[in-house]
Amino acid sequence: MNNNLELLREYMRSKGVEAVIIPGTDPHQSEYVSDYWKFRDWVSGFTGSNGTAVVTLKNASLWTDSRYFLQAAIELEGSGFELQNVEYRGELEVIMRWLSEQLHEDDTLAVDGRLFTIMEANRLEMICGENGFYFATDFFPADNIWEGRPEAPKNEAFVHDVEYAGEDVESKLTRTMEKVEENGADSILITALDEIAWLLNLRSSDVDFTPVAIAYFYMSDKDRVIFTDDILNKEVRNHLEKYDVRMKGYDEIEKFLNKRNVNNTIMLDPHKVSDTLGQTLECDKVYGTSPVDALKAIKNEVQIEGFRKAMERDGAALVRLFMWIEQNAASGTIDEIDVWTQGMVERGKSELYRGDSFEMICGYREHGAIVHYSATPESASTLQGEGLLLVDSGAQYLDGTTDITRTITLGNPTAQEKHDFTLVLKGHLALSNAKFPVGTTGVQLDAFARMPLWQEAMTYGHGTGHGMGHFLGCHEGPHSIRTSLNPVALVPGMVTSNEPGLYKTGEYGIRTENILLVVEGAKTEEFGDFLEFETLTLFPYDTRLIDTTMLTPEEIKQVNDYHAMVLERLTPYLNEEEVAWLSSKCNLLNA
């Protein structure tokens, strides 16, 4: 890694650049990116999904969030990069404070403008001006020094049939243009890959774990154009032509935008569209949140029913997986990677399975305390007949996406492990049982999940809930449940995770996660309408880890009712031996 870092510094010197910021994203602000855009990984060695590297001619640092602190400390060792061990959620001001101590007046900070949004570039330019630095967005080191760079993906796209999507393309395009016109624009540029996939009922495999095509999409009241190098077979071309969508090459986007009529008014999401594309446009611009984000977040009845069926098949696959874990763990013959491999085998028995929705996090004992732990052949622990095992996994099915975390004991649980597990479970149950008025946001619900831990002066560093796409990204907005302010209210049809956790470095990690659907609740004349959650995920909690003395009678009933539903819904998918195993795991708790 030192060699790669020095190659970058040599290139910086040749261009008169004193500092460069390298995010871990792509021109579409994707969470998961293709190997072609993993320049930050190539320079630093850090592989987490969230993290930003900063290189000067003398120093190099990396910022990430608390989920990755332990992982980053390991991966950055000997790389020439220093981990800035402070919570980082993408606030460029944090990086600029560090750079203000490294740079001198008239020094140049450069970035690849394709990887920074309009909003981010504007903030950087303003801060640079305040500090007397020059700011450049035309710095492209990956294109010039990265030898052996992977090819840009160009996989075959396919149509996500309306049988699963529940709404045809024309309806989606029409609804989107209505929102665009409400914002005073006559056209829109969409760069987020999941938004394009949803709008056009189009999927591909260009990015690991998220079935999207690398593309841009432009739409006006007169024109619809997709820019992609993916293979568009006859079925896909006919599908796009049916909705009057023209097809152009991916790299034609800048030339196309440069020719937009100066009388046009185009809508751009400044938090998603790159600075490079923003500067290409000469016509009038309207800045605003992409309307697709909110439309996509509210699932229709076909999608909701798809989620329910996908969760049933997924739960059945997990029954077989966890049976296999129990049968083999004590023998010392399987490790953390074997669990992921077996999970794909079991889920792959469904004809609608299209791969995992993220890289399984299988953390045994102390590895469970690494929030986004990724086992490697060198790091993978062999399972034994005792200790805690945390398994966070999910799948992509044509009719839905899944994400579930369960923490189980492999034997001889300690009183402290049971105590901690039950604290996390209490928060999990409180959130899933919440009833709240229309207009409530995620930040108002977050404390439900944290309160049992807070009462004992403990907490966790990640969010409690993220939105989820339908056969799309496992993590999507615009809503969330976390301590930081997000003004987006929860509305019926949104799905969110419920995943409180507790992590004790060097000992174990505990996380319990289900996926919830926001549904209508009570309606009152005096206090207005209320909402609540329907639990979609179907798999039992490990009752061996529950200290029932810590639960209220209502919480015990909640667990028992959930287990009864799990047993009823999963039984049709299982054989006699599997039903017997599941029955033993869904045994009733006694007060």
C-alpha positions as CSV (number, residue, x, y, z in Angstrom):
1,M,0.0,0.0,0.0
2,N,2.9,2.4,0.6
3,N,3.9,2.0,-3.1
4,N,0.4,3.1,-4.2
5,L,0.4,6.0,-1.8
6,E,3.8,7.2,-3.2
7,L,2.5,6.8,-6.8
8,L,-0.3,9.1,-5.9
9,R,2.0,11.7,-4.3
10,E,4.2,11.7,-7.4
11,Y,1.2,12.4,-9.5
12,M,0.1,15.2,-7.1
13,R,3.5,16.8,-7.4
14,S,3.3,16.7,-11.2
15,K,0.0,18.5,-11.1
16,G,0.9,21.0,-8.5
17,V,-1.6,19.6,-6.0
18,E,-0.8,19.6,-2.2
19,A,-3.8,17.6,-1.0
20,V,-6.5,15.3,-2.4
21,I,-9.7,14.0,-0.8
22,I,-10.7,10.5,-2.0
23,P,-14.2,9.2,-1.1
24,G,-15.2,5.6,-1.3
25,T,-18.1,6.1,-3.7
26,D,-18.7,6.4,-7.5
27,P,-20.3,9.1,-9.8
28,H,-23.7,7.9,-8.6
29,Q,-23.1,8.2,-4.8
30,S,-23.6,4.5,-4.4
31,E,-23.2,2.7,-1.1
32,Y,-21.7,-0.4,-2.9
33,V,-19.5,0.4,-5.8
34,S,-18.0,-1.6,-8.6
35,D,-14.4,-2.5,-8.4
36,Y,-13.6,0.0,-11.1
37,W,-14.3,2.9,-8.7
38,K,-12.5,1.5,-5.6
39,F,-9.5,3.9,-5.8
40,R,-9.7,4.7,-2.1
41,D,-9.3,1.0,-1.4
42,W,-6.4,0.8,-3.8
43,V,-4.5,3.7,-2.2
44,S,-5.3,3.0,1.5
45,G,-6.2,-0.7,1.9
46,F,-9.4,0.1,3.7
47,T,-12.4,-1.7,2.3
48,G,-15.4,-0.5,4.3
49,S,-18.5,0.9,2.6
50,N,-18.2,4.2,4.4
51,G,-14.9,6.0,4.6
52,T,-12.9,9.0,3.1
53,A,-9.2,9.1,2.6
54,V,-7.2,12.4,2.6
55,V,-3.6,12.5,1.3
56,T,-1.2,15.4,1.5
57,L,2.4,15.4,0.3
58,K,3.5,14.5,3.8
59,N,0.6,12.9,5.7
60,A,-2.4,10.6,5.0
61,S,-5.5,10.0,7.1
62,L,-8.8,8.1,6.8
63,W,-12.1,8.9,8.4
64,T,-14.9,6.4,8.9
65,D,-17.8,5.8,11.3
66,S,-17.8,3.8,14.4
67,R,-19.0,0.6,12.6
68,Y,-15.6,0.4,11.0
69,F,-13.2,1.6,13.7
70,L,-11.9,-1.9,14.5
71,Q,-11.8,-3.0,10.9
72,A,-10.0,0.2,9.7
73,A,-7.4,-0.1,12.5
74,I,-6.5,-3.6,11.2
75,E,-6.6,-2.8,7.4
76,L,-4.7,0.5,7.7
77,E,-1.8,-1.0,9.6
78,G,1.4,-0.4,7.7
79,S,-0.4,1.5,4.9
80,G,1.0,5.0,5.7
81,F,-2.6,6.1,6.6
82,E,-3.6,7.2,10.1
83,L,-7.1,6.4,11.3
84,Q,-8.9,9.4,12.6
85,N,-10.8,7.7,15.4
86,V,-13.7,10.1,15.6
87,E,-17.3,9.5,14.5
88,Y,-17.6,10.6,10.8
89,R,-20.8,10.8,8.9
90,G,-19.6,12.6,5.8
91,E,-19.1,16.0,7.3
92,L,-16.5,17.6,5.1
93,E,-15.9,20.3,7.7
94,V,-14.3,17.6,9.9
95,I,-11.7,16.8,7.1
96,M,-11.2,20.5,6.3
97,R,-10.3,21.3,9.9
98,W,-7.6,18.7,9.7
99,L,-6.4,20.0,6.3
100,S,-6.3,23.6,7.6
101,E,-3.5,22.4,9.9
102,Q,-1.7,20.6,7.1
103,L,-1.8,23.1,4.2
104,H,-0.5,26.7,3.7
105,E,-2.1,29.6,2.0
106,D,-2.3,29.3,-1.8
107,D,-1.9,25.5,-1.6
108,T,-4.3,23.5,-3.9
109,L,-6.8,21.0,-2.7
110,A,-8.0,18.8,-5.6
111,V,-10.8,16.2,-6.0
112,D,-12.3,14.1,-8.8
113,G,-15.4,16.1,-9.4
114,R,-17.2,13.0,-10.6
115,L,-17.2,11.6,-7.0
116,F,-18.5,14.7,-5.3
117,T,-22.0,16.1,-5.4
118,I,-22.8,19.6,-6.3
119,M,-23.5,20.4,-2.7
120,E,-20.3,18.8,-1.5
121,A,-18.1,20.6,-4.1
122,N,-19.8,24.0,-3.2
123,R,-19.1,23.5,0.5
124,L,-15.4,22.5,-0.2
125,E,-14.9,25.5,-2.4
126,M,-16.4,27.8,0.2
127,I,-14.2,26.4,3.0
128,C,-11.1,26.5,0.8
129,G,-11.8,30.2,0.1
130,E,-12.1,30.9,3.8
131,N,-8.7,29.3,4.3
132,G,-6.9,30.8,1.3
133,F,-6.6,27.5,-0.5
134,Y,-7.2,26.9,-4.2
135,F,-9.8,24.2,-5.1
136,A,-9.8,22.1,-8.2
137,T,-12.4,19.5,-9.3
138,D,-10.5,18.2,-12.5
139,F,-8.1,15.9,-10.7
140,F,-8.4,12.3,-12.0
141,P,-5.5,10.2,-10.5
142,A,-7.4,6.9,-10.8
143,D,-7.5,7.3,-14.6
144,N,-3.8,7.9,-14.8
145,I,-1.8,5.9,-12.2
146,W,-4.0,2.9,-11.3
147,E,-2.2,0.1,-13.1
148,G,-4.3,-3.1,-13.4
149,R,-7.5,-1.1,-12.8
150,P,-10.6,-3.4,-13.1
151,E,-12.8,-2.9,-16.2
152,A,-15.9,-0.9,-15.8
153,P,-18.9,-3.3,-15.5
154,K,-21.0,-3.9,-18.6
155,N,-23.3,-6.7,-17.7
156,E,-26.6,-7.7,-19.3
157,A,-29.6,-5.8,-18.1
158,F,-33.0,-7.5,-17.6
159,V,-36.6,-6.4,-17.1
160,H,-38.1,-6.5,-13.6
161,D,-41.5,-7.7,-14.5
162,V,-44.6,-5.8,-13.4
163,E,-45.7,-9.1,-11.8
164,Y,-43.2,-8.3,-9.1
165,A,-42.9,-4.5,-9.4
166,G,-46.6,-3.8,-9.2
167,E,-46.5,-0.7,-11.3
168,D,-45.6,-0.2,-15.0
169,V,-42.9,2.3,-16.2
170,E,-45.3,4.8,-17.8
171,S,-47.1,5.3,-14.5
172,K,-43.8,5.9,-12.7
173,L,-42.5,8.3,-15.3
174,T,-45.7,10.2,-15.3
175,R,-45.9,10.5,-11.5
176,T,-42.2,11.6,-11.5
177,M,-42.8,14.3,-14.2
178,E,-45.7,15.7,-12.2
179,K,-43.4,16.3,-9.3
180,V,-40.8,17.8,-11.5
181,E,-43.3,20.3,-13.0
182,E,-44.5,21.1,-9.5
183,N,-40.9,22.2,-8.8
184,G,-40.9,24.6,-11.7
185,A,-38.8,22.5,-14.1
186,D,-39.5,20.8,-17.4
187,S,-36.8,18.1,-17.2
188,I,-34.8,16.1,-14.7
189,L,-31.4,14.4,-14.6
190,I,-31.4,11.2,-12.4
191,T,-28.0,9.7,-11.5
192,A,-28.8,7.4,-8.5
193,L,-28.7,3.9,-9.8
194,D,-31.5,2.6,-7.6
195,E,-33.8,5.4,-8.8
196,I,-33.2,4.6,-12.4
197,A,-33.7,0.8,-11.8
198,W,-37.0,1.5,-10.0
199,L,-38.3,4.0,-12.6
200,L,-37.6,1.8,-15.6
201,N,-38.3,-1.6,-14.0
202,L,-34.8,-2.5,-15.1
203,R,-32.2,-4.5,-13.2
204,S,-28.6,-5.7,-13.8
205,S,-25.6,-7.0,-11.9
206,D,-23.1,-4.2,-12.2
207,V,-22.7,-3.7,-8.5
208,D,-22.3,-6.4,-5.9
209,F,-25.4,-7.1,-3.8
210,T,-27.5,-4.4,-5.5
211,P,-29.2,-5.4,-8.8
212,V,-28.6,-2.2,-10.7
213,A,-27.2,-1.1,-14.1
214,I,-24.6,1.6,-14.3
215,A,-26.5,4.4,-16.0
216,Y,-27.8,7.9,-16.1
217,F,-31.3,8.9,-17.0
218,Y,-32.7,12.1,-18.5
219,M,-36.3,12.9,-18.8
220,S,-38.3,15.9,-20.1
221,D,-41.9,16.4,-21.3
222,K,-40.6,15.6,-24.8
223,D,-37.6,13.2,-24.3
224,R,-36.5,10.2,-22.3
225,V,-32.9,8.9,-22.5
226,I,-30.9,6.3,-20.7
227,F,-27.1,6.4,-20.8
228,T,-25.6,3.0,-20.2
229,D,-23.0,0.6,-21.6
230,D,-24.8,-2.4,-20.2
231,I,-25.8,-5.1,-22.7
232,L,-29.4,-4.4,-23.7
233,N,-30.8,-7.5,-25.3
234,K,-33.9,-7.5,-27.5
235,E,-36.3,-7.9,-24.6
236,V,-34.8,-4.9,-22.8
237,R,-34.7,-2.8,-25.9
238,N,-38.3,-3.6,-26.7
239,H,-39.2,-2.8,-23.1
240,L,-37.5,0.6,-23.2
241,E,-38.8,1.5,-26.7
242,K,-42.4,0.7,-25.5
243,Y,-42.0,3.6,-23.1
244,D,-40.3,5.9,-25.7
245,V,-36.9,5.7,-23.9
246,R,-33.9,6.3,-26.2
247,M,-30.6,4.6,-25.5
248,K,-27.1,6.2,-25.6
249,G,-23.7,5.2,-24.4
250,Y,-22.7,5.9,-20.8
251,D,-19.9,8.4,-21.7
252,E,-22.3,10.4,-24.0
253,I,-23.9,12.0,-21.0
254,E,-21.7,15.2,-20.7
255,K,-22.0,15.9,-24.5
256,F,-25.8,15.4,-24.3
257,L,-26.2,17.7,-21.3
258,N,-23.9,20.4,-22.9
259,K,-26.4,20.7,-25.7
260,R,-29.5,21.3,-23.5
261,N,-31.4,24.3,-24.8
262,V,-30.7,27.4,-22.7
263,N,-34.4,27.8,-22.4
264,N,-34.8,24.5,-20.6
265,T,-35.1,24.3,-16.8
266,I,-33.7,21.1,-15.5
267,M,-34.2,19.7,-12.0
268,L,-31.1,18.4,-10.2
269,D,-30.7,16.8,-6.8
270,P,-27.6,18.6,-5.5
271,H,-27.0,15.8,-2.9
272,K,-26.8,13.2,-5.7
273,V,-25.8,14.8,-9.0
274,S,-22.0,15.1,-9.4
275,D,-20.3,18.4,-9.6
276,T,-18.8,17.4,-13.0
277,L,-22.3,17.0,-14.5
278,G,-23.6,20.1,-12.8
279,Q,-20.9,22.2,-14.3
280,T,-21.7,20.7,-17.8
281,L,-25.2,22.2,-17.9
282,E,-25.6,25.8,-19.3
283,C,-29.4,25.9,-19.0
284,D,-31.5,27.0,-16.0
285,K,-31.4,24.7,-13.0
286,V,-33.8,23.9,-10.2
287,Y,-32.3,22.3,-7.2
288,G,-34.4,20.0,-5.1
289,T,-34.6,16.5,-3.6
290,S,-35.2,13.9,-6.3
291,P,-38.9,13.0,-6.3
292,V,-38.1,9.4,-7.1
293,D,-36.7,8.8,-3.7
294,A,-40.0,9.4,-1.9
295,L,-42.1,7.7,-4.6
296,K,-39.9,4.6,-4.4
297,A,-39.9,4.4,-0.6
298,I,-43.7,3.8,-0.5
299,K,-44.3,0.2,-1.5
300,N,-47.4,-0.8,-3.4
301,E,-49.6,-3.8,-2.4
302,V,-47.8,-6.1,-4.9
303,Q,-44.4,-5.3,-3.5
304,I,-45.7,-5.6,0.1
305,E,-47.1,-9.1,-0.6
306,G,-43.8,-9.9,-2.3
307,F,-41.9,-8.9,0.8
308,R,-44.1,-11.2,2.9
309,K,-43.5,-14.2,0.6
310,A,-39.8,-13.5,0.3
311,M,-39.5,-13.4,4.1
312,E,-41.2,-16.8,4.4
313,R,-38.8,-18.4,1.9
314,D,-35.9,-16.6,3.6
315,G,-37.0,-17.8,7.0
316,A,-37.2,-21.4,5.8
317,A,-33.7,-21.1,4.4
318,L,-32.4,-19.7,7.7
319,V,-34.0,-22.7,9.6
320,R,-31.9,-25.0,7.5
321,L,-28.8,-22.8,7.9
322,F,-29.0,-22.5,11.7
323,M,-29.8,-26.2,12.0
324,W,-26.6,-26.9,10.1
325,I,-24.6,-24.5,12.3
326,E,-25.9,-26.3,15.4
327,Q,-25.1,-29.7,14.0
328,N,-21.5,-28.8,13.0
329,A,-20.2,-26.0,15.3
330,A,-19.2,-28.2,18.2
331,S,-17.0,-30.4,15.9
332,G,-14.7,-27.5,15.2
333,T,-15.0,-28.2,11.4
334,I,-16.7,-25.0,10.2
335,D,-15.6,-21.4,10.3
336,E,-17.3,-18.0,9.7
337,I,-16.8,-18.1,5.9
338,D,-18.4,-21.6,5.8
339,V,-21.6,-20.1,7.4
340,W,-21.9,-17.5,4.6
341,T,-21.3,-20.2,1.9
342,Q,-23.9,-22.4,3.4
343,G,-26.3,-19.5,3.7
344,M,-26.1,-18.9,-0.1
345,V,-26.7,-22.6,-0.7
346,E,-29.8,-22.7,1.4
347,R,-31.2,-19.4,0.0
348,G,-30.3,-20.5,-3.5
349,K,-32.8,-23.3,-3.3
350,S,-35.5,-20.6,-4.1
351,E,-36.0,-20.1,-7.9
352,L,-36.5,-16.4,-7.2
353,Y,-33.2,-15.9,-5.4
354,R,-30.8,-13.5,-7.2
355,G,-27.9,-13.4,-4.7
356,D,-27.2,-11.9,-1.3
357,S,-28.2,-8.3,-0.5
358,F,-24.9,-7.6,1.3
359,E,-21.9,-9.5,2.4
360,M,-22.8,-11.7,5.3
361,I,-21.5,-10.5,8.7
362,C,-20.7,-13.7,10.6
363,G,-18.9,-12.7,13.8
364,Y,-17.9,-15.4,16.3
365,R,-17.1,-14.2,19.8
366,E,-14.9,-11.1,19.7
367,H,-15.5,-10.8,15.9
368,G,-19.1,-10.0,16.6
369,A,-18.0,-6.8,18.3
370,I,-16.7,-5.5,14.9
371,V,-20.0,-4.0,13.6
372,H,-19.3,-4.6,9.9
373,Y,-16.9,-7.5,10.3
374,S,-15.9,-9.2,7.0
375,A,-14.3,-12.6,7.5
376,T,-11.3,-13.5,5.3
377,P,-9.5,-16.8,5.0
378,E,-6.8,-15.3,7.2
379,S,-9.2,-13.9,9.9
380,A,-12.0,-16.4,9.9
381,S,-12.6,-18.0,13.3
382,T,-13.5,-21.7,13.6
383,L,-16.7,-22.2,15.5
384,Q,-16.7,-24.2,18.7
385,G,-19.4,-25.5,21.0
386,E,-19.7,-22.3,23.1
387,G,-19.7,-18.5,22.8
388,L,-21.9,-16.1,20.9
389,L,-22.3,-16.0,17.1
390,L,-23.7,-13.0,15.4
391,V,-25.1,-13.5,11.9
392,D,-26.3,-10.5,9.8
393,S,-27.4,-11.6,6.4
394,G,-29.9,-10.9,3.6
395,A,-30.9,-11.9,0.1
396,Q,-32.2,-10.5,-3.1
397,Y,-35.3,-12.2,-4.5
398,L,-37.3,-11.1,-7.5
399,D,-40.2,-10.3,-5.2
400,G,-38.4,-8.7,-2.3
401,T,-35.2,-8.0,-0.4
402,T,-34.4,-9.4,3.1
403,D,-32.1,-8.3,5.9
404,I,-32.0,-10.1,9.3
405,T,-29.6,-10.4,12.2
406,R,-29.7,-13.0,14.9
407,T,-27.3,-13.6,17.7
408,I,-27.2,-17.2,19.1
409,T,-25.3,-19.1,21.7
410,L,-23.3,-22.1,20.6
411,G,-23.3,-23.3,24.2
412,N,-22.8,-22.4,27.9
413,P,-24.1,-18.8,27.8
414,T,-22.9,-16.7,30.7
415,A,-25.2,-14.7,32.9
416,Q,-23.7,-11.5,31.4
417,E,-24.3,-12.6,27.9
418,K,-27.9,-13.3,28.7
419,H,-28.3,-10.0,30.5
420,D,-26.9,-8.1,27.5
421,F,-28.9,-10.0,25.0
422,T,-32.1,-9.3,26.8
423,L,-31.3,-5.6,27.0
424,V,-31.0,-5.5,23.3
425,L,-34.1,-7.6,22.8
426,K,-36.1,-5.2,25.1
427,G,-35.2,-2.3,22.9
428,H,-36.0,-4.3,19.7
429,L,-39.4,-5.3,21.1
430,A,-40.2,-1.7,22.2
431,L,-39.6,-0.3,18.8
432,S,-41.6,-3.0,16.9
433,N,-44.5,-2.4,19.3
434,A,-44.5,1.4,19.0
435,K,-47.6,3.3,18.0
436,F,-47.1,6.8,16.9
437,P,-49.1,9.7,15.4
438,V,-49.0,10.5,11.7
439,G,-46.0,12.9,11.0
440,T,-43.6,11.1,13.3
441,T,-40.0,10.9,12.1
442,G,-37.4,8.2,12.8
443,V,-35.4,10.3,15.3
444,Q,-38.5,10.5,17.5
445,L,-38.6,6.7,17.6
446,D,-34.9,5.9,18.0
447,A,-34.9,6.2,21.8
448,F,-37.4,3.3,22.1
449,A,-34.7,0.9,21.0
450,R,-31.9,2.5,23.0
451,M,-33.6,3.1,26.3
452,P,-32.9,-0.2,28.0
453,L,-29.2,0.2,27.1
454,W,-29.1,3.8,28.1
455,Q,-30.5,2.9,31.5
456,E,-27.3,1.0,32.1
457,A,-25.0,3.6,30.5
458,M,-24.5,1.7,27.3
459,T,-25.3,2.4,23.7
460,Y,-24.4,1.5,20.1
461,G,-22.8,3.7,17.4
462,H,-24.9,2.8,14.4
463,G,-28.4,3.8,13.4
464,T,-31.4,1.8,14.6
465,G,-33.3,1.6,11.3
466,H,-32.7,2.0,7.6
467,G,-35.1,1.9,4.7
468,M,-35.0,-1.0,2.3
469,G,-35.6,-1.3,-1.5
470,H,-37.7,-3.8,-3.2
471,F,-35.3,-6.1,-5.1
472,L,-33.0,-3.1,-4.9
473,G,-30.6,-1.6,-2.4
474,C,-30.7,-3.2,1.1
475,H,-30.2,0.3,2.5
476,E,-32.2,3.1,1.1
477,G,-33.8,6.4,2.1
478,P,-35.2,8.9,2.4
479,H,-36.4,7.8,5.9
480,S,-34.3,6.4,8.8
481,I,-34.4,5.7,12.5
482,R,-31.3,7.1,14.2
483,T,-30.2,9.7,16.6
484,S,-29.3,12.3,14.0
485,L,-32.1,14.5,12.6
486,N,-33.9,13.3,9.5
487,P,-37.0,15.4,8.8
488,V,-38.7,12.6,6.6
489,A,-41.8,11.3,8.3
490,L,-42.7,7.7,8.3
491,V,-45.8,6.9,6.2
492,P,-47.7,3.7,5.4
493,G,-45.9,1.5,2.8
494,M,-42.4,2.3,4.0
495,V,-40.2,-0.5,5.3
496,T,-37.5,-0.1,7.9
497,S,-35.1,-2.2,9.8
498,N,-35.2,-2.5,13.6
499,E,-31.7,-3.4,14.8
500,P,-30.4,-2.3,18.1
501,G,-27.1,-3.8,19.2
502,L,-24.4,-3.9,21.9
503,Y,-20.7,-4.4,21.2
504,K,-18.0,-5.2,23.8
505,T,-14.6,-5.0,22.2
506,G,-12.6,-8.2,22.5
507,E,-15.6,-10.1,23.9
508,Y,-18.7,-10.3,21.8
509,G,-21.3,-8.5,19.8
510,I,-25.1,-8.7,20.0
511,R,-27.6,-7.4,17.4
512,T,-31.2,-8.4,16.8
513,E,-32.8,-7.2,13.6
514,N,-36.2,-7.5,11.9
515,I,-37.7,-5.7,9.0
516,L,-40.8,-3.7,9.7
517,L,-43.6,-2.3,7.5
518,V,-45.3,1.0,8.4
519,V,-49.1,0.4,8.5
520,E,-52.1,2.4,9.5
521,G,-53.1,2.2,13.2
522,A,-55.8,3.7,15.3
523,K,-57.9,6.6,14.0
524,T,-59.2,9.1,16.5
525,E,-61.3,12.3,16.2
526,E,-59.6,14.1,19.0
527,F,-55.9,13.1,18.5
528,G,-55.7,12.3,14.8
529,D,-54.5,9.2,13.1
530,F,-51.8,6.8,14.3
531,L,-49.4,4.4,12.7
532,E,-47.7,1.2,13.8
533,F,-45.5,-1.6,12.5
534,E,-46.1,-5.0,11.0
535,T,-43.1,-7.3,11.5
536,L,-42.1,-8.9,8.1
537,T,-39.1,-10.9,9.2
538,L,-39.8,-14.5,10.2
539,F,-37.2,-16.3,12.4
540,P,-37.1,-17.0,16.1
541,Y,-35.0,-15.3,18.8
542,D,-32.6,-17.5,20.7
543,T,-34.6,-18.2,23.9
544,R,-31.6,-19.7,25.5
545,L,-30.2,-16.2,25.8
546,I,-33.3,-14.5,27.2
547,D,-33.4,-13.7,30.9
548,T,-37.2,-13.8,31.4
549,T,-36.8,-12.1,34.8
550,M,-35.9,-8.9,32.9
551,L,-39.0,-9.0,30.7
552,T,-42.4,-7.7,31.5
553,P,-45.5,-9.9,31.0
554,E,-46.3,-7.9,27.9
555,E,-42.8,-8.4,26.5
556,I,-43.1,-12.2,27.1
557,K,-46.4,-12.3,25.3
558,Q,-44.9,-10.3,22.5
559,V,-42.1,-12.8,22.0
560,N,-44.6,-15.7,22.3
561,D,-47.0,-14.2,19.8
562,Y,-44.1,-13.6,17.4
563,H,-42.8,-17.1,17.7
564,A,-46.3,-18.5,17.1
565,M,-46.5,-16.5,13.9
566,V,-43.1,-17.6,12.8
567,L,-44.0,-21.3,13.3
568,E,-47.3,-21.0,11.5
569,R,-45.9,-19.1,8.5
570,L,-42.7,-21.2,8.0
571,T,-44.1,-24.7,8.6
572,P,-45.5,-25.1,5.0
573,Y,-41.9,-24.6,3.7
574,L,-40.2,-27.2,5.9
575,N,-39.9,-31.0,6.2
576,E,-40.8,-32.9,9.4
577,E,-37.3,-32.7,10.9
578,E,-37.1,-28.9,10.2
579,V,-40.5,-28.3,11.7
580,A,-39.5,-30.2,14.9
581,W,-36.3,-28.0,15.1
582,L,-38.3,-24.8,14.6
583,S,-40.9,-25.8,17.1
584,S,-38.2,-26.3,19.7
585,K,-36.9,-22.8,19.0
586,C,-40.4,-21.2,19.2
587,N,-41.1,-22.7,22.6
588,L,-43.2,-20.5,24.8
589,L,-41.5,-18.3,27.4
590,N,-42.9,-18.4,31.0
591,A,-43.3,-15.4,33.1
